[in-house]
Amino acid sequence: MLAVWGQYDEIFGPEGAHAFSRDLPNAHIELHPGGHFLLESGLEAAAAVIRSFLSEAVGWMGNAVLSAPPTPTV
């Protein structure tokens, strides 16, 4: 589980992010300079963390096009 969080978020403060690690000890918590709308103020940094996490967690390549599995024929 990944939480990318704005360290200056006044609505859901950093303690909210750290609460995940109490329930999920393997949670990965990333606090970044920014507020509640972190993806607006720190998109590039947040996206880099998300890409890295997905790459390590599920082998996602970041540039692959995902497609639906073929429909089985009857």
Secondary structure as UniProt FT lines:
FT   STRAND          2..6
FT   TURN            7..8
FT   HELIX           14..23
FT   TURN            25..26
FT   STRAND          28..32
FT   TURN            36..37
FT   HELIX           38..41
FT   HELIX           43..58
//
